[in-house]
């Protein structure tokens, strides 16, 4: 009974929209526009967190160890790293450990101008934090791998030599140049957009630094044997003076600090877009109802129930919002791609990090919010037809 009534109500609502194509198209396009923005804001609210978690997990490291709770480069270095790697590798909860030292460097482009480079030196028995795409990995002292940006700027290929001037401490001047051989071209997952990055062994970067603090490192990357929490606990027990954090703890810290702004922006814009959509649909439905008051009153006089005419208005709202909502998904996906490209130009954003990441929960919230919008937008016009005085309205139509 109810399904049959809803089917008839949807049929009548569809005919009402077809009779006024301009109004229907305006409403659908309006919902599609605000729905696309709504979908993007829902993706943005958790996109960075989801992307960062995926990036951390893809690198294969479960725990990050620093001298303090600060992120790498923000705090003091760890000393006697060789012994520290042995201690951590011996823990049952640790499968492998890799020490990383960061330094700033300068190299010359093909035109002779200097370019700044981020230099990473590694030591340990874990996989390297980069992926070689051409040539081979830097395993011997004096070898480096560079990213495509450096290879293009210097016009050098694997096997060529590169003059590197390294600044081994923050704020210091670069040391005299050292000649290093390019072993291969690599991709660095955590390199920033437009960043020039190269990697080598810890011995190579220590040599470039004039053997200053050759056994120091900024970061130790741990691959856990079991769970990451067990590895963190074991490291804290063995070296309580160090800061150890699992991927989830790192994400939590960044989420509380760096990503809060985007979540706030997402919340504000979501509220604005929903309010605009609700007002747009409410106005269109109210205009449509006011134009058909005589028709509605005649139908009521012929025996159409109050519930039926109210259902007609609700179904009309559902058709407009539903059609516009479906159109908003491909529009939102295209818009998200453009916005993601623009936002990734911000400084300090890793190349492989994305602001807009598809999540099933975002789609579910999108559909739920549009359904609520359709209902709220229909409340006032539904109230008009529910309280419509049949006799007075017919008399006014005849007199008019």
Residue pairs with C-beta under 8 A, 6 or more apart in sequence:
5 307
5 308
5 311
6 311
6 315
8 308
9 308
9 311
9 312
9 314
9 315
10 315
10 318
10 319
12 312
12 315
13 312
13 313
13 315
13 316
13 318
13 319
14 319
16 288
16 292
16 312
16 316
17 23
17 24
17 316
17 319
17 320
18 24
20 288
23 284
23 287
23 288
24 320
26 284
27 280
27 281
27 284
27 320
27 324
28 320
28 323
28 324
28 327
29 324
29 327
30 277
30 280
30 281
30 324
31 277
31 280
31 281
31 320
31 321
31 323
31 324
31 325
31 327
31 328
31 370
32 324
32 325
32 327
32 328
32 331
33 328
33 331
34 273
34 274
34 276
34 277
34 280
34 328
35 273
35 277
35 324
35 325
35 327
35 328
35 329
35 331
35 332
35 366
35 370
36 328
36 329
36 331
36 332
36 335
37 269
37 273
37 332
37 335
38 270
38 273
38 274
38 277
38 328
38 332
38 366
38 369
38 370
39 328
39 329
39 332
39 333
39 336
39 362
39 363
39 366
40 332
40 335
40 336
40 339
40 356
41 265
41 266
41 269
41 270
41 273
42 266
42 270
42 362
42 365
42 366
43 332
43 336
43 356
43 357
43 358
43 359
43 362
44 262
44 265
44 266
44 355
44 356
45 262
45 263
45 266
45 267
45 270
45 362
46 263
46 357
46 359
46 361
46 362
47 262
47 354
47 355
47 356
47 357
47 359
48 259
48 262
48 353
48 354
48 355
48 357
49 251
49 254
49 255
49 259
50 357
50 359
51 352
51 353
51 354
51 355
51 357
52 251
52 254
52 353
53 247
53 248
53 251
54 357
55 189
55 190
55 350
55 352
55 353
56 247
56 250
56 251
57 247
58 189
59 129
59 189
59 190
59 221
60 126
60 127
60 223
61 98
61 126
61 129
61 221
61 222
61 223
61 247
62 222
62 223
62 224
62 228
62 231
62 246
62 247
63 221
63 222
63 224
63 228
63 231
63 232
63 235
63 244
63 245
63 246
63 247
64 72
64 219
64 220
64 221
64 222
64 244
64 245
64 247
64 250
65 78
65 88
65 219
65 220
65 221
65 222
65 235
65 239
65 242
65 243
65 244
66 72
66 75
66 78
66 218
66 219
66 220
66 242
66 243
67 75
67 76
67 77
67 78
67 242
67 243
68 75
68 76
68 243
69 75
69 243
69 245
70 243
72 100
72 102
72 218
72 219
73 102
73 170
73 218
77 101
77 213
77 216
77 217
77 218
78 84
78 99
78 216
78 217
78 218
78 220
78 242
79 213
79 215
79 216
80 215
81 99
81 123
81 202
81 215
81 216
81 217
81 220
82 123
82 215
84 99
84 220
84 239
85 97
85 99
85 123
85 124
85 125
85 220
87 238
87 239
88 94
88 97
88 220
88 222
88 235
88 238
88 239
89 96
89 97
89 124
89 125
91 231
91 234
91 235
91 238
92 225
92 234
93 224
93 225
93 226
93 230
93 231
93 233
93 234
94 222
94 223
94 224
94 225
94 231
94 234
94 235
95 223
95 224
95 225
96 124
96 125
96 126
96 127
96 222
96 223
97 124
97 125
97 126
97 220
97 221
97 222
97 223
98 122
98 123
98 124
98 125
98 126
98 127
98 128
98 129
98 220
98 221
98 222
99 122
99 123
99 124
99 202
99 217
99 219
99 220
100 120
100 121
100 122
100 129
100 217
100 218
100 219
100 220
100 221
101 120
101 121
101 122
101 202
101 205
101 206
101 216
101 217
101 218
102 118
102 119
102 120
102 121
102 218
102 219
103 119
103 121
103 166
103 167
103 168
103 205
103 208
103 209
104 116
104 117
104 118
104 119
104 166
104 167
104 170
104 174
105 116
105 117
105 118
105 119
105 164
105 165
105 166
105 167
105 174
105 198
105 208
106 114
106 115
106 116
106 117
106 164
106 165
106 167
106 174
107 114
107 115
107 117
107 150
107 154
107 162
107 163
107 164
107 165
107 196
108 114
108 115
108 154
108 163
109 115
109 153
109 154
110 153
110 154
110 155
115 150
115 153
115 196
116 196
117 150
117 164
117 196
117 197
117 198
118 191
118 195
118 196
118 197
118 198
119 164
119 166
119 197
119 198
119 199
119 200
119 205
119 208
120 129
120 130
120 188
120 197
120 198
120 199
120 200
120 205
121 199
121 200
121 201
121 202
121 203
121 204
121 205
121 206
122 128
122 129
122 199
122 200
122 201
122 202
123 201
123 202
123 203
123 217
124 220
124 221
126 221
126 222
126 223
128 137
128 199
129 188
129 189
129 190
129 199
129 221
130 145
130 186
130 187
130 188
130 189
130 199
131 186
131 187
131 189
132 145
132 184
132 185
132 186
133 184
133 185
133 186
133 187
134 158
134 184
134 185
135 145
135 157
135 158
135 159
135 182
135 183
135 184
135 185
136 158
136 183
136 184
137 145
137 183
137 184
137 186
138 144
138 145
138 183
138 184
138 199
138 200
138 201
138 204
139 183
139 201
140 183
140 201
141 201
141 203
141 204
141 207
142 180
142 181
142 204
142 207
143 180
143 181
143 182
143 183
143 200
143 201
143 204
144 162
144 164
144 180
144 181
144 182
144 183
144 198
144 199
144 200
144 204
145 182
145 183
145 184
145 185
145 186
145 198
145 199
145 200
146 154
146 156
146 162
146 182
146 185
146 186
146 196
146 197
146 198
147 185
147 186
147 187
147 188
147 191
147 195
147 196
147 197
147 198
148 185
148 187
149 194
149 195
149 196
149 197
150 156
150 196
150 197
150 198
151 157
151 182
151 185
153 196
154 162
156 162
156 182
157 182
158 182
158 183
158 184
158 185
159 181
159 182
160 181
160 182
161 179
161 180
161 181
161 182
162 179
162 180
162 181
162 182
163 177
163 178
163 179
163 180
164 177
164 178
164 179
164 180
164 198
164 208
165 174
165 175
165 176
165 177
165 178
166 174
166 175
166 178
166 205
166 208
166 209
167 173
167 174
167 175
168 175
168 208
168 209
168 210
168 212
168 213
175 208
175 209
175 210
178 207
178 208
180 200
180 204
180 208
186 199
188 197
188 199
189 350
189 352
190 350
190 352
191 197
191 350
191 351
192 347
192 348
192 349
192 350
192 351
193 344
193 345
193 346
193 349
193 350
193 351
195 351
202 214
202 217
203 214
206 212
206 213
206 214
206 215
222 231
222 235
222 244
224 230
224 231
225 231
228 246
228 247
228 248
229 246
231 244
231 246
232 244
232 245
232 246
232 249
235 242
235 244
236 242
236 244
245 253
262 355
270 369
274 369
274 373
277 321
277 370
277 373
277 377
278 373
278 376
278 377
279 377
280 377
281 317
281 320
281 321
281 373
281 374
281 377
281 378
282 376
282 377
282 378
282 379
282 380
282 381
284 320
285 313
285 316
285 317
285 320
285 377
285 378
285 380
285 381
286 380
286 381
286 384
288 316
288 381
289 296
289 313
289 381
289 384
289 385
290 384
293 388
293 393
293 397
294 393
294 394
294 397
296 309
296 385
296 388
296 393
297 388
297 389
297 390
297 393
297 394
297 397
298 394
299 309
300 306
300 309
300 388
300 390
301 390
301 394
306 385
306 386
309 385
309 386
309 388
310 382
310 385
310 386
312 385
313 378
313 381
313 382
313 385
314 374
314 375
314 378
314 382
316 378
317 374
317 375
317 377
317 378
317 381
318 374
320 374
321 370
321 371
321 373
321 374
321 377
322 370
322 374
325 366
325 367
325 370
328 366
329 363
329 366
333 358
336 356
337 356
339 355
339 356
340 354
340 355
340 356
343 349
343 355
344 351
344 353
344 354
344 355
